[in-house]
Amino acid sequence: ERIANPFFGKGGTGVVGGSTITRAQLLRPFPAFDAVNLQFSDRNRALYNSMVMKLQKRFSQGLSLLSTWTWSQTMDASSGGAGNNLNGGNVGPQNAFDMEAEYALSNIHTPHRWSTAFTYELPFGKGRALLASNKALDYLIGGWSINAVSIFQSGFPLQIRQNANNNAVTGAASQRPNATGVSTAVEGDFGKRLNGWINPAAFSTAPQFTFGNVSRTIPMRGPGQANWDVSIFKTFSFAEKYRAQFRAEALNALNTPLFRAPNTAFGNPAFGQITSQANFPRLIQLGLRFYF
């Protein structure tokens, strides 16, 4: 509904520049402004707890190893900044006057992260345990080393919002649906769930001028990450004072896809669907380095 604009003719522009204005605009806390966006706030409440376990073997017997596992929980009341394609994006609060209601699992919360890096010198060739005296075999199979780095990580919590924000007229940035009490989980193997990651029966549309009772993020997660980067390289000497190194590297060596988060806009025809991946397929590169 549009009514006479009390700011008209007093130097204002934009939403207050016309002779009429919507009643909803005048009901805003700062009606002279179309929108006030807050990216970060020192009033935000955040809590992080973690336990870290580390296994380390310093280089000996041709092997070095470092492996860490982090078990953690991150809670906050706003995501801040831009979201990412692994958690469904960053959604503004549905009620800017009740930020405590936004307190939930952080959209970057990853309870489990296991990372490992190791290097192993194969025990063949000059200076090593086997075939150290055979010069021909040393050139062929001596001096090889293997290096690998892996990451295994939980998926991020999902942020469910209504595709149609029924409170947009009041200036609300978003509106969340109501929970029906039905589980959000979907049965079936991983591949089959790509077209239906979230059970839509778990939600119902919140009417206009109400706030949905679903939390800012839900415990259900998007796909996690599993990745290995592997390299094999050989260092050899020639003409006594020169060295060279051949490297063969495979990024995402096992060609494991890292899928993006499902569509989290309840009411959208694509709700719950995962339609693309965020990483690249296996990438192999070869290199030769000379030292002189």
KOLPA-192140 format. One line per 8 residues: for each residue x, y, z of N, C-alpha, C. Coordinates in nm, 2 decimals, decimal comma. Layout:
X/Y/Z/X/Y/Z/X/Y/Z  ...
***
This chain:
0,08/-0,12/0,00/0,00/0,00/0,00/0,09/0,12/0,00  0,06/0,21/-0,09/0,14/0,34/-0,10/0,06/0,45/-0,04  0,12/0,54/0,04/0,06/0,65/0,10/0,14/0,78/0,08  0,10/0,89/0,12/0,17/1,02/0,10/0,30/1,01/0,17  0,40/1,06/0,10/0,54/1,05/0,15/0,57/1,18/0,24  0,59/1,17/0,37/0,62/1,29/0,45/0,76/1,34/0,42  0,85/1,27/0,35/0,98/1,32/0,33/0,99/1,39/0,19  0,88/1,38/0,11/0,89/1,44/-0,02/0,91/1,59/-0,02
1,00/1,63/-0,11/1,03/1,78/-0,12/1,13/1,83/-0,01  1,19/1,74/0,07/1,28/1,78/0,17/1,42/1,75/0,14  1,45/1,72/0,01/1,59/1,69/-0,03/1,63/1,55/-0,04  1,54/1,46/0,00/1,57/1,32/-0,01/1,56/1,26/-0,15  1,64/1,15/-0,17/1,63/1,08/-0,30/1,60/0,93/-0,28  1,60/0,86/-0,38/1,57/0,72/-0,37/1,43/0,69/-0,32  1,42/0,60/-0,22/1,29/0,56/-0,17/1,21/0,68/-0,11  1,27/0,79/-0,07/1,20/0,90/-0,02/1,19/1,01/-0,11
1,23/0,99/-0,24/1,23/1,10/-0,34/1,09/1,12/-0,41  1,00/1,02/-0,40/0,87/1,04/-0,47/0,76/1,09/-0,38  0,65/1,12/-0,44/0,54/1,18/-0,36/0,47/1,08/-0,28  0,48/0,95/-0,31/0,42/0,85/-0,23/0,53/0,75/-0,19  0,50/0,67/-0,09/0,59/0,57/-0,03/0,51/0,46/0,03  0,57/0,34/0,03/0,49/0,23/0,09/0,48/0,24/0,24  0,37/0,19/0,29/0,35/0,20/0,44/0,46/0,12/0,51  0,50/0,00/0,45/0,60/-0,08/0,51/0,73/-0,01/0,52
0,77/0,08/0,43/0,89/0,16/0,43/0,89/0,25/0,55  0,77/0,32/0,58/0,76/0,41/0,69/0,77/0,34/0,83  0,74/0,21/0,83/0,74/0,13/0,95/0,88/0,08/0,99  0,97/0,10/0,89/1,11/0,06/0,92/1,17/0,15/1,03  1,28/0,10/1,10/1,34/0,18/1,21/1,41/0,30/1,15  1,46/0,29/1,02/1,52/0,41/0,96/1,45/0,42/0,82  1,33/0,48/0,82/1,25/0,48/0,69/1,32/0,56/0,58  1,41/0,65/0,61/1,48/0,73/0,50/1,57/0,64/0,42
1,60/0,52/0,46/1,70/0,43/0,39/1,62/0,31/0,34  1,66/0,27/0,22/1,60/0,16/0,15/1,64/0,03/0,23  1,77/0,01/0,25/1,82/-0,10/0,32/1,95/-0,07/0,40  1,97/-0,13/0,51/2,09/-0,11/0,59/2,15/-0,25/0,61  2,26/-0,28/0,55/2,32/-0,41/0,55/2,44/-0,41/0,65  2,44/-0,51/0,74/2,54/-0,53/0,84/2,62/-0,65/0,81  2,75/-0,64/0,77/2,83/-0,76/0,74/2,89/-0,82/0,86  2,95/-0,74/0,95/3,01/-0,79/1,07/2,97/-0,71/1,19
2,96/-0,77/1,31/2,92/-0,70/1,42/3,00/-0,75/1,55  3,04/-0,65/1,63/3,11/-0,69/1,75/3,02/-0,75/1,86  2,89/-0,75/1,82/2,79/-0,81/1,92/2,76/-0,95/1,88  2,82/-1,00/1,78/2,80/-1,14/1,74/2,86/-1,23/1,85  2,79/-1,34/1,88/2,84/-1,43/1,98/2,89/-1,56/1,91  3,01/-1,60/1,94/3,07/-1,72/1,87/3,15/-1,80/1,98  3,15/-1,93/1,95/3,21/-2,02/2,05/3,28/-2,14/1,97  3,40/-2,16/1,99/3,47/-2,27/1,92/3,54/-2,36/2,03
3,52/-2,49/2,02/3,58/-2,59/2,11/3,64/-2,70/2,02  3,76/-2,75/2,05/3,82/-2,85/1,97/3,91/-2,94/2,05  3,94/-3,05/1,99/4,04/-3,14/2,04/4,13/-3,18/1,92  4,26/-3,18/1,94/4,35/-3,21/1,83/4,44/-3,32/1,87  4,45/-3,42/1,78/4,54/-3,53/1,80/4,64/-3,53/1,69  4,77/-3,56/1,72/4,87/-3,55/1,62/4,96/-3,68/1,63  4,99/-3,73/1,51/5,09/-3,84/1,50/5,20/-3,80/1,41  5,32/-3,80/1,46/5,44/-3,75/1,38/5,55/-3,85/1,39
5,61/-3,87/1,28/5,74/-3,95/1,27/5,84/-3,87/1,19  5,94/-3,82/1,27/6,04/-3,75/1,20/6,12/-3,83/1,11  6,19/-3,77/1,01/6,25/-3,85/0,90/6,35/-3,94/0,95  6,33/-4,07/0,92/6,42/-4,18/0,95/6,38/-4,30/0,88  6,48/-4,39/0,84/6,45/-4,51/0,76/6,38/-4,47/0,63  6,40/-4,35/0,58/6,34/-4,31/0,46/6,20/-4,26/0,47  6,15/-4,25/0,59/6,00/-4,22/0,60/5,99/-4,10/0,70  5,90/-4,01/0,66/5,85/-3,90/0,75/5,70/-3,90/0,74
5,63/-3,87/0,85/5,49/-3,88/0,86/5,43/-3,77/0,95  5,33/-3,70/0,91/5,26/-3,61/1,00/5,11/-3,63/0,97  5,03/-3,66/1,08/4,89/-3,68/1,06/4,82/-3,62/1,18  4,72/-3,54/1,15/4,64/-3,47/1,26/4,49/-3,49/1,24  4,42/-3,51/1,35/4,28/-3,52/1,35/4,22/-3,41/1,44  4,13/-3,33/1,39/4,06/-3,23/1,47/3,92/-3,26/1,49  3,87/-3,26/1,61/3,73/-3,28/1,65/3,69/-3,15/1,71  3,59/-3,09/1,65/3,55/-2,95/1,70/3,41/-2,92/1,68
3,37/-2,81/1,74/3,24/-2,76/1,73/3,25/-2,60/1,72  3,18/-2,54/1,63/3,18/-2,40/1,61/3,03/-2,35/1,61  3,00/-2,26/1,70/2,87/-2,20/1,71/2,88/-2,05/1,70  2,78/-1,99/1,63/2,78/-1,84/1,62/2,64/-1,80/1,59  2,62/-1,66/1,58/2,49/-1,61/1,56/2,48/-1,54/1,43  2,59/-1,54/1,35/2,58/-1,49/1,21/2,70/-1,54/1,13  2,68/-1,56/1,01/2,78/-1,62/0,93/2,88/-1,52/0,88  2,84/-1,39/0,85/2,93/-1,29/0,82/2,99/-1,31/0,68
3,00/-1,20/0,60/3,06/-1,21/0,47/2,99/-1,30/0,38  3,05/-1,34/0,27/2,99/-1,42/0,17/2,99/-1,57/0,21  2,89/-1,64/0,17/2,89/-1,79/0,20/2,98/-1,86/0,10  2,97/-1,99/0,09/3,04/-2,06/-0,01/2,96/-2,17/-0,07  3,00/-2,23/-0,18/2,92/-2,33/-0,25/2,92/-2,46/-0,18  2,98/-2,48/-0,06/2,98/-2,60/0,01/2,87/-2,61/0,12  2,82/-2,49/0,16/2,72/-2,49/0,27/2,59/-2,42/0,23  2,57/-2,39/0,10/2,45/-2,34/0,05/2,44/-2,19/0,06
2,56/-2,12/0,09/2,56/-1,98/0,09/2,53/-1,92/0,23  2,54/-1,78/0,23/2,52/-1,71/0,36/2,38/-1,64/0,35  2,30/-1,67/0,45/2,16/-1,61/0,45/2,15/-1,51/0,57  2,09/-1,39/0,54/2,07/-1,29/0,64/1,97/-1,34/0,75  1,97/-1,27/0,86/1,88/-1,31/0,97/1,73/-1,28/0,93  1,64/-1,37/0,99/1,50/-1,35/0,96/1,44/-1,24/1,05  1,50/-1,22/1,16/1,45/-1,11/1,25/1,57/-1,04/1,31  1,60/-0,92/1,25/1,72/-0,85/1,29/1,71/-0,80/1,44
1,59/-0,80/1,50/1,58/-0,76/1,64/1,59/-0,87/1,74  1,62/-0,99/1,69/1,64/-1,10/1,78/1,75/-1,19/1,73  1,87/-1,14/1,75/1,99/-1,21/1,70/2,02/-1,33/1,78  1,97/-1,34/1,90/1,99/-1,46/1,98/1,92/-1,58/1,91  1,81/-1,56/1,84/1,75/-1,66/1,77/1,83/-1,72/1,65  1,93/-1,64/1,61/2,02/-1,69/1,50/2,13/-1,78/1,55  2,15/-1,79/1,68/2,26/-1,87/1,74/2,24/-2,02/1,70  2,34/-2,07/1,63/2,33/-2,21/1,59/2,47/-2,26/1,54
2,47/-2,38/1,49/2,60/-2,43/1,44/2,65/-2,33/1,33  2,78/-2,30/1,33/2,83/-2,21/1,23/2,82/-2,27/1,09  2,81/-2,19/0,99/2,80/-2,25/0,85/2,94/-2,30/0,81  3,04/-2,28/0,89/3,18/-2,34/0,86/3,21/-2,45/0,96  3,12/-2,49/1,03/3,14/-2,59/1,14/3,18/-2,73/1,07  3,29/-2,78/1,10/3,33/-2,91/1,05/3,38/-3,00/1,17  3,30/-3,09/1,22/3,34/-3,16/1,34/3,46/-3,25/1,32  3,48/-3,30/1,20/3,59/-3,39/1,18/3,68/-3,34/1,06
3,81/-3,33/1,09/3,90/-3,30/0,98/4,03/-3,38/1,00  4,06/-3,47/0,91/4,18/-3,55/0,92/4,27/-3,52/0,81  4,39/-3,48/0,83/4,49/-3,45/0,73/4,62/-3,52/0,75  4,68/-3,57/0,65/4,80/-3,65/0,66/4,90/-3,61/0,55  5,02/-3,61/0,58/5,13/-3,59/0,48/5,24/-3,68/0,51  5,29/-3,75/0,41/5,41/-3,84/0,43/5,50/-3,84/0,31  5,62/-3,87/0,33/5,72/-3,89/0,23/5,80/-4,02/0,26  5,82/-4,10/0,15/5,89/-4,23/0,17/5,99/-4,24/0,06
6,12/-4,26/0,10/6,22/-4,29/0,00/6,23/-4,44/-0,02  6,21/-4,48/-0,14/6,21/-4,63/-0,17/6,35/-4,68/-0,15  6,37/-4,80/-0,08/6,50/-4,84/-0,04/6,59/-4,91/-0,15  6,59/-4,84/-0,26/6,67/-4,90/-0,37/6,77/-4,80/-0,42  6,89/-4,85/-0,46/6,99/-4,76/-0,52/7,10/-4,71/-0,43  7,18/-4,63/-0,48/7,30/-4,58/-0,41/7,26/-4,51/-0,28  7,33/-4,55/-0,17/7,31/-4,50/-0,04/7,19/-4,56/0,03  7,12/-4,66/-0,03/7,00/-4,71/0,04/7,02/-4,86/0,06
6,93/-4,93/0,12/6,95/-5,06/0,17/6,96/-5,17/0,06  6,90/-5,15/-0,05/6,89/-5,25/-0,15/6,95/-5,20/-0,29  7,02/-5,29/-0,36/7,08/-5,26/-0,49/7,17/-5,14/-0,49  7,24/-5,12/-0,38/7,32/-5,00/-0,37/7,45/-5,01/-0,46  7,49/-5,13/-0,50/7,62/-5,14/-0,57/7,59/-5,16/-0,72  7,47/-5,17/-0,77/7,45/-5,19/-0,91/7,42/-5,06/-0,97  7,51/-5,01/-1,05/7,50/-4,87/-1,11/7,39/-4,86/-1,21  7,37/-4,97/-1,29/7,27/-4,96/-1,39/7,13/-4,96/-1,33
7,11/-5,05/-1,23/6,98/-5,05/-1,16/6,95/-4,93/-1,08  7,07/-4,87/-1,03/7,05/-4,74/-0,96/6,99/-4,63/-1,05  7,04/-4,62/-1,17/6,98/-4,53/-1,26/6,84/-4,55/-1,29  6,80/-4,68/-1,29/6,66/-4,72/-1,33/6,56/-4,71/-1,22  6,60/-4,77/-1,10/6,50/-4,78/-0,99/6,55/-4,71/-0,87  6,67/-4,66/-0,86/6,72/-4,60/-0,74/6,68/-4,45/-0,74  6,68/-4,40/-0,61/6,65/-4,26/-0,59/6,51/-4,21/-0,60  6,42/-4,31/-0,60/6,28/-4,27/-0,61/6,22/-4,24/-0,48
6,13/-4,14/-0,47/6,06/-4,11/-0,34/5,91/-4,09/-0,38  5,83/-4,12/-0,28/5,68/-4,10/-0,29/5,64/-4,00/-0,19  5,55/-3,91/-0,23/5,50/-3,81/-0,14/5,35/-3,80/-0,15  5,27/-3,80/-0,04/5,13/-3,79/-0,05/5,07/-3,70/0,06  4,97/-3,63/0,02/4,89/-3,54/0,12/4,75/-3,57/0,10  4,68/-3,59/0,21/4,54/-3,63/0,21/4,46/-3,54/0,30  4,33/-3,52/0,27/4,24/-3,44/0,36/4,10/-3,52/0,35  4,05/-3,55/0,47/3,92/-3,60/0,49/3,84/-3,51/0,58
3,73/-3,46/0,54/3,66/-3,36/0,62/3,51/-3,37/0,61  3,44/-3,35/0,73/3,30/-3,35/0,73/3,24/-3,24/0,64  3,12/-3,26/0,59/3,05/-3,15/0,52/3,00/-3,04/0,62  2,96/-2,93/0,56/2,92/-2,81/0,64/2,77/-2,82/0,67  2,72/-2,77/0,78/2,58/-2,76/0,81/2,51/-2,68/0,70  2,38/-2,71/0,68/2,30/-2,65/0,57/2,22/-2,54/0,63  2,20/-2,43/0,55/2,11/-2,32/0,59/1,99/-2,32/0,51  1,88/-2,36/0,57/1,75/-2,37/0,50/1,67/-2,24/0,51
1,63/-2,19/0,39/1,55/-2,07/0,39/1,43/-2,09/0,29  1,33/-2,01/0,30/1,22/-2,02/0,21/1,25/-1,95/0,08  1,22/-2,01/-0,03/1,24/-1,95/-0,16/1,17/-1,82/-0,17  1,04/-1,82/-0,12/0,96/-1,70/-0,12/0,96/-1,64/0,02  1,03/-1,52/0,03/1,04/-1,45/0,16/0,91/-1,38/0,19  0,82/-1,44/0,26/0,69/-1,37/0,28/0,69/-1,25/0,37  0,81/-1,22/0,43/0,83/-1,11/0,52/0,91/-1,00/0,45  0,94/-1,02/0,32/1,02/-0,92/0,25/0,96/-0,78/0,26
0,83/-0,77/0,27/0,77/-0,64/0,27/0,80/-0,56/0,40  0,84/-0,63/0,50/0,88/-0,57/0,63/1,02/-0,54/0,64  1,10/-0,57/0,53/1,24/-0,55/0,53/1,32/-0,66/0,58  1,26/-0,77/0,61/1,34/-0,89/0,66/1,42/-0,95/0,55  1,55/-0,98/0,58/1,64/-1,03/0,48/1,61/-1,17/0,43  1,54/-1,25/0,52/1,51/-1,39/0,48/1,40/-1,44/0,57  1,34/-1,55/0,54/1,24/-1,62/0,62/1,27/-1,77/0,62  1,27/-1,83/0,73/1,29/-1,97/0,73/1,16/-2,05/0,75
1,15/-2,17/0,70/1,03/-2,25/0,71/1,01/-2,30/0,85  0,90/-2,37/0,88/0,87/-2,44/1,00/0,91/-2,59/0,99  0,95/-2,65/1,10/0,98/-2,79/1,10/0,85/-2,87/1,12  0,84/-2,98/1,05/0,72/-3,06/1,07/0,74/-3,18/1,16  0,86/-3,20/1,21/0,89/-3,31/1,29/0,94/-3,44/1,22  0,93/-3,43/1,08/0,98/-3,54/1,00/1,13/-3,53/0,98  1,20/-3,64/0,97/1,35/-3,63/0,96/1,39/-3,57/0,83  1,50/-3,49/0,83/1,55/-3,44/0,70/1,63/-3,54/0,62
1,66/-3,65/0,68/1,75/-3,75/0,61/1,67/-3,82/0,50  1,75/-3,86/0,40/1,69/-3,94/0,29/1,77/-4,07/0,28  1,70/-4,18/0,26/1,76/-4,31/0,26/1,82/-4,33/0,12  1,92/-4,42/0,11/1,97/-4,46/-0,02/2,12/-4,43/-0,02  2,19/-4,48/-0,13/2,33/-4,46/-0,14/2,36/-4,32/-0,18  2,49/-4,28/-0,18/2,53/-4,15/-0,21/2,48/-4,10/-0,34  2,51/-4,18/-0,45/2,47/-4,14/-0,58/2,33/-4,11/-0,60  2,24/-4,19/-0,54/2,10/-4,17/-0,56/2,05/-4,05/-0,48
2,12/-4,01/-0,38/2,07/-3,89/-0,30/2,11/-3,76/-0,36  2,19/-3,76/-0,47/2,23/-3,64/-0,53/2,11/-3,56/-0,58  2,01/-3,63/-0,63/1,88/-3,57/-0,68/1,78/-3,54/-0,57  1,81/-3,57/-0,45/1,72/-3,55/-0,34/1,79/-3,57/-0,20  1,88/-3,47/-0,17/1,97/-3,48/-0,05/1,89/-3,45/0,07  1,78/-3,37/0,06/1,71/-3,33/0,18/1,56/-3,37/0,16  1,50/-3,42/0,27/1,36/-3,46/0,26/1,27/-3,34/0,27  1,20/-3,30/0,17/1,12/-3,18/0,18/1,00/-3,19/0,27
0,96/-3,31/0,31/0,85/-3,33/0,40/0,89/-3,28/0,54  1,02/-3,25/0,56/1,06/-3,21/0,70/1,03/-3,06/0,72  0,98/-2,99/0,62/0,95/-2,85/0,63/0,81/-2,81/0,58  0,76/-2,70/0,63/0,64/-2,64/0,58/0,66/-2,49/0,57  0,59/-2,43/0,48/0,60/-2,28/0,46/0,55/-2,20/0,58  0,63/-2,11/0,63/0,59/-2,02/0,73/0,51/-1,91/0,67  0,39/-1,88/0,73/0,30/-1,77/0,67/0,37/-1,63/0,68  0,31/-1,54/0,61/0,35/-1,40/0,62/0,34/-1,34/0,76
0,43/-1,26/0,80/0,44/-1,19/0,93/0,46/-1,29/1,05  0,52/-1,41/1,01/0,56/-1,50/1,12/0,71/-1,54/1,09  0,77/-1,59/1,19/0,91/-1,64/1,18/0,91/-1,79/1,19  0,98/-1,85/1,09/0,99/-2,00/1,09/1,07/-2,05/1,21  1,04/-2,17/1,26/1,11/-2,22/1,38/1,23/-2,30/1,35  1,27/-2,31/1,22/1,39/-2,39/1,18/1,51/-2,30/1,22  1,61/-2,36/1,28/1,73/-2,28/1,32/1,81/-2,23/1,20  1,90/-2,13/1,22/1,97/-2,07/1,11/2,05/-2,17/1,03
2,11/-2,27/1,09/2,17/-2,39/1,03/2,11/-2,51/1,09  2,10/-2,62/1,01/2,05/-2,75/1,07/2,17/-2,84/1,08  2,15/-2,94/1,17/2,27/-3,04/1,18/2,30/-3,12/1,06  2,20/-3,14/0,97/2,22/-3,21/0,84/2,33/-3,14/0,76  2,41/-3,21/0,70/2,53/-3,15/0,63/2,53/-3,18/0,48  2,60/-3,10/0,41/2,63/-3,13/0,27/2,74/-3,23/0,26  2,77/-3,27/0,14/2,88/-3,37/0,12/3,01/-3,33/0,18  3,08/-3,43/0,23/3,22/-3,40/0,28/3,32/-3,40/0,18
3,45/-3,40/0,22/3,56/-3,39/0,13/3,65/-3,51/0,16  3,70/-3,57/0,05/3,80/-3,68/0,06/3,90/-3,66/-0,06  4,02/-3,63/-0,03/4,11/-3,59/-0,14/4,26/-3,64/-0,11  4,32/-3,70/-0,21/4,46/-3,74/-0,21/4,53/-3,67/-0,32  4,65/-3,60/-0,29/4,74/-3,55/-0,39/4,87/-3,63/-0,37  4,91/-3,69/-0,48/5,03/-3,79/-0,47/5,13/-3,75/-0,58  5,26/-3,76/-0,54/5,37/-3,73/-0,63/5,47/-3,84/-0,61  5,54/-3,87/-0,72/5,66/-3,96/-0,72/5,77/-3,89/-0,79
5,89/-3,89/-0,74/6,00/-3,82/-0,80/6,13/-3,90/-0,78  6,22/-3,87/-0,87/6,35/-3,94/-0,87/6,46/-3,83/-0,89  6,55/-3,84/-0,80/6,67/-3,75/-0,80/6,79/-3,83/-0,84  6,86/-3,78/-0,94/6,98/-3,85/-0,98/7,09/-3,75/-1,01  7,22/-3,80/-1,00/7,33/-3,71/-1,03/7,40/-3,76/-1,16  7,46/-3,66/-1,23/7,54/-3,69/-1,35/7,65/-3,59/-1,36  7,76/-3,64/-1,43/7,88/-3,56/-1,44/7,93/-3,50/-1,31  7,91/-3,58/-1,20/7,96/-3,56/-1,07/7,90/-3,44/-1,00
7,90/-3,32/-1,06/7,86/-3,20/-0,99/7,72/-3,15/-1,03  7,65/-3,23/-1,11/7,51/-3,19/-1,15/7,41/-3,28/-1,10  7,29/-3,23/-1,07/7,18/-3,31/-1,03/7,05/-3,28/-1,11  6,96/-3,37/-1,12/6,84/-3,35/-1,18/6,73/-3,42/-1,11  6,61/-3,37/-1,12/6,49/-3,44/-1,05/6,38/-3,44/-1,14  6,32/-3,56/-1,16/6,20/-3,59/-1,24/6,08/-3,60/-1,14  5,97/-3,53/-1,17/5,86/-3,54/-1,08/5,73/-3,57/-1,17  5,65/-3,66/-1,11/5,52/-3,69/-1,17/5,42/-3,67/-1,05
5,33/-3,57/-1,07/5,23/-3,54/-0,97/5,09/-3,56/-1,01  5,01/-3,61/-0,92/4,87/-3,63/-0,95/4,78/-3,55/-0,84  4,72/-3,45/-0,88/4,63/-3,38/-0,79/4,49/-3,44/-0,80  4,43/-3,46/-0,68/4,30/-3,54/-0,68/4,33/-3,67/-0,74  4,43/-3,74/-0,69/4,48/-3,86/-0,75/4,38/-3,97/-0,77  4,28/-3,98/-0,68/4,18/-4,09/-0,69/4,06/-4,04/-0,76  4,06/-3,92/-0,81/3,95/-3,86/-0,89/3,82/-3,87/-0,81  3,83/-3,82/-0,69/3,71/-3,82/-0,60/3,64/-3,68/-0,61
3,52/-3,68/-0,65/3,45/-3,55/-0,66/3,42/-3,49/-0,53  3,43/-3,36/-0,52/3,38/-3,28/-0,41/3,26/-3,20/-0,45  3,14/-3,25/-0,41/3,02/-3,20/-0,45/2,98/-3,07/-0,38  2,92/-2,98/-0,45/2,86/-2,86/-0,39/2,75/-2,89/-0,30  2,71/-2,80/-0,22/2,59/-2,82/-0,13/2,46/-2,83/-0,21  2,36/-2,89/-0,16/2,23/-2,90/-0,23/2,17/-2,76/-0,23  2,07/-2,75/-0,31/1,99/-2,63/-0,31/1,91/-2,62/-0,18  1,92/-2,51/-0,11/1,86/-2,51/0,03/1,74/-2,41/0,03
1,69/-2,37/-0,08/1,58/-2,28/-0,08/1,45/-2,36/-0,09  1,38/-2,37/0,03/1,26/-2,45/0,04/1,15/-2,38/-0,05  1,09/-2,46/-0,13/0,99/-2,41/-0,23/1,04/-2,40/-0,37  1,17/-2,40/-0,38/1,23/-2,40/-0,52/1,22/-2,53/-0,58  1,19/-2,54/-0,71/1,18/-2,68/-0,77/1,30/-2,76/-0,76  1,42/-2,70/-0,74/1,55/-2,77/-0,73/1,58/-2,80/-0,58  1,49/-2,77/-0,49/1,53/-2,79/-0,35/1,58/-2,93/-0,32  1,70/-2,93/-0,25/1,76/-3,06/-0,21/1,84/-3,12/-0,32
1,85/-3,07/-0,43/1,93/-3,13/-0,54/2,07/-3,08/-0,54  2,16/-3,17/-0,57/2,31/-3,14/-0,59/2,33/-3,15/-0,74  2,37/-3,04/-0,80/2,38/-3,04/-0,95/2,52/-3,02/-1,00  2,62/-3,00/-0,92/2,76/-2,98/-0,97/2,86/-3,01/-0,86  2,98/-3,01/-0,90/3,09/-3,04/-0,80/3,18/-2,92/-0,80  3,26/-2,91/-0,69/3,34/-2,79/-0,66/3,49/-2,81/-0,70  3,53/-2,93/-0,72/3,67/-2,95/-0,75/3,69/-2,99/-0,89  3,82/-3,01/-0,93/3,85/-3,05/-1,06/3,88/-3,20/-1,07
3,86/-3,27/-1,18/3,90/-3,41/-1,19/4,05/-3,43/-1,18  4,09/-3,55/-1,18/4,23/-3,58/-1,16/4,32/-3,50/-1,26  4,42/-3,44/-1,20/4,51/-3,36/-1,28/4,65/-3,41/-1,27  4,72/-3,45/-1,38/4,85/-3,51/-1,38/4,94/-3,41/-1,45  5,06/-3,39/-1,38/5,16/-3,30/-1,44/5,30/-3,36/-1,42  5,38/-3,34/-1,52/5,52/-3,39/-1,52/5,61/-3,28/-1,52  5,73/-3,30/-1,46/5,83/-3,19/-1,45/5,97/-3,24/-1,44  6,06/-3,16/-1,49/6,20/-3,20/-1,48/6,28/-3,08/-1,43
6,36/-3,09/-1,33/6,43/-2,98/-1,27/6,58/-3,01/-1,26  6,66/-2,91/-1,30/6,81/-2,93/-1,30/6,87/-2,85/-1,19  6,97/-2,90/-1,13/7,05/-2,83/-1,03/7,19/-2,82/-1,07  7,25/-2,70/-1,08/7,39/-2,68/-1,12/7,45/-2,56/-1,05
***
